[in-house]
Amino acid sequence: MDNTDSTLARLAQWTEWAPSNFAHKLAWLKAEKLRALGLIDEALAQFEEAGKLAEASSLIHDRALIAQATGDFLAGQGRDTEAAMRYSNAQNAYREWGASAVVEANDQRLGTVSLSA
């Protein structure tokens, strides 16, 4: 995890300088690290924090990516209803961003029933 730790340190510094650009990314990377370590509750808290911070930023693509990552995390925990909500949020953000190819790919990968907005 040395590489992850150095990246976290760099992101923490960047977050101090430009929080609206980096705070959600820092929380997301922390969530992924916690997931890799098997710290499920802590990872979920960081995914939720990353989502809130991304919502507050104007970076639609990051909002979409974090919502999808959170959905993947929740699905991996067997929390399918919560995962479907995050996937729906991701799809809406991808549409807002204009990423129609991603929307179509996710519809095929995940099924349109759980993603309809």
C-alpha positions in Angstrom: 0.0 0.0 0.0 3.0 2.3 -0.1 2.0 3.7 -3.5 -1.5 4.3 -2.2 -0.3 6.0 0.9 1.9 8.4 -1.1 -1.0 9.1 -3.5 -3.2 9.8 -0.5 -0.6 12.2 0.9 -0.4 14.0 -2.4 -4.2 14.3 -2.7 -4.4 15.5 0.8 -2.0 18.4 -0.1 -4.0 19.2 -3.2 -7.2 19.1 -1.2 -5.8 21.8 1.0 -5.1 24.0 -2.0 -8.3 23.2 -4.0 -10.9 21.4 -1.9 -13.7 21.6 -4.5 -11.5 19.8 -7.0 -9.9 17.2 -4.8 -11.8 16.5 -1.5 -14.2 14.0 -3.1 -11.3 12.2 -4.9 -9.4 11.9 -1.6 -12.4 10.4 0.1 -13.0 8.1 -2.9 -9.4 6.8 -2.8 -9.6 6.3 1.0 -12.8 4.3 0.4 -11.1 2.1 -2.2 -8.2 1.5 0.2 -10.5 0.6 3.0 -12.4 -1.7 0.7 -9.2 -3.4 -0.3 -8.3 -3.9 3.4 -11.7 -5.5 4.1 -12.9 -2.6 6.4 -16.4 -2.6 5.0 -18.1 -0.2 7.4 -15.3 2.3 7.2 -15.2 2.0 3.4 -18.9 2.6 3.1 -18.6 5.8 5.2 -15.9 7.0 2.9 -17.8 6.2 -0.2 -20.8 8.1 1.2 -18.5 11.1 2.1 -17.0 11.0 -1.4 -20.5 11.1 -2.9 -21.6 14.1 -0.8 -18.4 16.0 -1.6 -18.8 15.2 -5.3 -22.4 16.4 -5.2 -21.1 19.7 -3.8 -18.6 20.1 -6.6 -19.5 21.0 -10.2 -17.6 18.0 -11.5 -20.4 15.9 -13.0 -18.1 13.2 -14.3 -16.6 12.6 -10.9 -20.1 12.5 -9.4 -21.1 9.8 -11.9 -17.9 7.7 -11.3 -18.2 7.8 -7.6 -21.9 6.9 -7.7 -21.0 3.9 -9.9 -18.1 2.9 -7.7 -20.4 3.1 -4.6 -23.0 1.0 -6.4 -20.4 -1.6 -7.3 -19.3 -1.6 -3.6 -22.8 -2.0 -2.3 -23.6 -4.8 -4.9 -20.5 -6.6 -3.7 -21.9 -6.5 -0.2 -25.3 -8.0 -1.4 -27.1 -4.6 -0.8 -28.8 -4.7 -4.2 -31.5 -2.1 -3.5 -29.0 0.5 -2.3 -26.7 -0.4 -5.2 -29.5 0.1 -7.7 -30.1 3.6 -6.3 -26.5 4.5 -6.7 -26.4 3.1 -10.3 -29.5 5.2 -11.0 -27.7 8.3 -9.7 -24.7 7.4 -11.8 -26.8 7.0 -14.9 -28.4 10.4 -14.3 -25.0 12.0 -13.9 -23.6 10.3 -17.0 -26.7 11.6 -19.0 -26.2 15.1 -17.6 -22.5 14.9 -18.6 -23.5 13.7 -22.1 -21.8 10.3 -21.8 -24.5 8.4 -23.7 -22.2 5.5 -24.6 -21.5 4.9 -20.9 -25.2 5.0 -20.1 -25.9 2.4 -22.9 -23.0 0.2 -21.7 -24.3 0.3 -18.1 -27.8 -0.5 -19.3 -26.5 -3.6 -21.0 -24.2 -4.5 -18.1 -26.6 -3.9 -15.3 -30.1 -4.2 -16.9 -32.4 -1.3 -17.5 -35.0 -2.3 -14.9 -32.7 -1.4 -11.9 -31.5 1.8 -13.7 -34.7 3.4 -14.9 -34.9 7.0 -13.6 
